[in-house]
Amino acid sequence: MVAVIISGIIFIMAEKILESNFNKVSAMMSQQTEYEFSEKITGINSLAVFINSLDSEHYDWSQLLIDMTKQVPARIKIRALEINQNNKSVTIRGFSPDRKQLLEYKNNLEKIIFLEQVQLPIQQLSQKENIDFTINIKLDLDNFYK
């Protein structure tokens, strides 16, 4: 009978120990789940901030190309067009058969609202015919298409 009583006490103590350990493990798992959930939310928030920053820095470059190519006189040939968003600049390289066509192109570009400081080197303007040109332009990104 003593053995039955001792066995009963041992079983009760074992049950209490197991219950205590179970509660500790459950609490730890709950904390880990909360931590993982918090980490996922932080990651999603960071991604949302990144996406918003991309959207605010996105410009409609295709519209710039359309507007600039509409201004090219028929006999001018564009060889290269470089856009540098960091420097807010555009460089156009090309060929003009004569000075009149080149000045017409420069004047047309100056009419585009988001283009500033359309610069054509004087030595290129001093040539009368067969002009390889480079036009440097500053972009006014505040007036640019987004």
C-alpha positions as CSV (number, residue, x, y, z in Angstrom):
1,M,0.0,0.0,0.0
2,V,2.9,2.3,0.8
3,A,4.1,1.6,-2.7
4,V,0.8,2.7,-4.2
5,I,0.8,5.9,-2.2
6,I,4.4,6.7,-3.2
7,S,3.6,5.9,-6.8
8,G,0.5,8.2,-6.6
9,I,2.6,11.0,-5.2
10,I,5.3,10.5,-7.9
11,F,2.6,10.6,-10.6
12,I,1.0,13.8,-9.2
13,M,4.5,15.4,-9.0
14,A,5.3,14.2,-12.6
15,E,2.0,15.6,-13.8
16,K,2.8,19.0,-12.2
17,I,6.3,19.1,-13.6
18,L,5.1,18.1,-17.1
19,E,2.3,20.8,-16.9
20,S,4.8,23.4,-15.9
21,N,7.2,22.5,-18.7
22,F,4.3,22.4,-21.2
23,N,3.2,26.0,-20.1
24,K,6.8,27.2,-20.5
25,V,7.2,25.7,-23.9
26,S,3.8,27.1,-25.0
27,A,4.8,30.6,-23.8
28,M,8.1,30.3,-25.7
29,M,6.4,29.2,-28.9
30,S,3.9,32.0,-28.5
31,Q,6.7,34.6,-28.1
32,Q,8.6,33.1,-31.1
33,T,5.4,33.3,-33.2
34,E,4.8,36.9,-32.1
35,Y,8.4,37.7,-33.0
36,E,8.3,36.0,-36.4
37,F,5.0,37.8,-37.1
38,S,6.5,41.2,-36.0
39,E,9.5,40.5,-38.3
40,K,7.2,39.8,-41.2
41,I,5.2,43.0,-40.7
42,T,8.5,45.0,-40.4
43,G,9.7,43.4,-43.7
44,I,6.4,44.2,-45.4
45,N,6.5,47.8,-44.2
46,S,10.0,48.2,-45.4
47,L,9.0,46.9,-48.8
48,A,6.0,49.3,-49.0
49,V,8.3,52.3,-48.2
50,F,10.7,51.2,-50.9
51,I,7.9,50.8,-53.5
52,N,6.6,54.2,-52.6
53,S,10.0,55.8,-53.0
54,L,10.4,54.2,-56.4
55,D,7.0,55.6,-57.5
56,S,7.9,59.1,-56.4
57,E,11.2,59.0,-58.3
58,H,9.7,57.5,-61.5
59,Y,9.5,59.7,-64.5
60,D,7.8,59.1,-67.8
61,W,10.9,58.9,-69.9
62,S,9.0,57.7,-72.9
63,Q,7.1,60.9,-73.0
64,L,10.3,62.9,-73.0
65,L,11.5,60.9,-76.0
66,I,8.2,61.5,-77.8
67,D,8.3,65.2,-77.1
68,M,11.9,65.6,-78.2
69,T,11.6,63.6,-81.4
70,K,8.6,65.6,-82.5
71,Q,10.9,68.6,-82.5
72,V,13.5,67.2,-84.8
73,P,13.5,68.9,-88.2
74,A,13.3,66.5,-91.2
75,R,16.9,66.6,-92.3
76,I,18.6,66.3,-88.8
77,K,19.8,62.9,-87.8
78,I,20.0,62.0,-84.1
79,R,22.8,59.5,-83.4
80,A,22.6,59.3,-79.6
81,L,20.4,60.5,-76.8
82,E,21.6,60.1,-73.2
83,I,19.4,60.8,-70.1
84,N,21.1,61.2,-66.7
85,Q,18.5,61.3,-64.0
86,N,21.1,61.9,-61.3
87,N,22.5,65.0,-63.0
88,K,19.1,66.0,-64.3
89,S,20.5,66.3,-67.8
90,V,20.1,65.1,-71.4
91,T,22.8,65.0,-74.1
92,I,21.9,64.7,-77.8
93,R,24.4,63.9,-80.4
94,G,23.7,64.1,-84.1
95,F,24.2,65.5,-87.6
96,S,22.8,68.5,-89.2
97,P,23.2,69.3,-92.9
98,D,23.3,73.1,-92.2
99,R,23.3,75.7,-89.4
100,K,19.7,76.7,-90.1
101,Q,18.3,73.3,-89.4
102,L,20.4,73.0,-86.2
103,L,19.2,76.4,-84.9
104,E,15.6,75.4,-85.7
105,Y,16.1,72.2,-83.6
106,K,17.7,74.1,-80.7
107,N,14.8,76.7,-80.7
108,N,12.2,73.8,-80.8
109,L,13.8,72.2,-77.8
110,E,13.8,75.4,-75.9
111,K,10.0,75.5,-76.2
112,I,9.6,72.2,-74.2
113,I,8.6,73.3,-70.7
114,F,10.7,70.8,-68.7
115,L,13.9,71.4,-70.7
116,E,16.2,74.2,-69.4
117,Q,19.5,75.6,-70.5
118,V,19.6,74.1,-74.0
119,Q,23.3,74.5,-74.8
120,L,24.9,74.2,-78.2
121,P,28.7,74.9,-78.4
122,I,29.6,78.1,-80.3
123,Q,32.2,76.3,-82.4
124,Q,29.4,74.0,-83.8
125,L,27.3,77.1,-84.7
126,S,30.2,78.6,-86.5
127,Q,30.1,75.8,-89.1
128,K,27.8,76.4,-92.0
129,E,27.3,72.8,-93.3
130,N,27.7,69.2,-92.3
131,I,27.7,69.8,-88.6
132,D,28.3,67.0,-86.1
133,F,26.6,68.5,-83.0
134,T,26.2,67.9,-79.3
135,I,23.4,69.6,-77.4
136,N,23.5,69.6,-73.6
137,I,20.3,70.2,-71.7
138,K,19.3,70.5,-68.1
139,L,16.0,68.9,-67.0
140,D,13.5,70.7,-64.9
141,L,12.1,67.5,-63.1
142,D,9.6,69.6,-61.1
143,N,7.7,70.2,-64.4
144,F,8.4,66.7,-65.8
145,Y,5.8,64.0,-66.3
146,K,5.4,61.5,-63.5
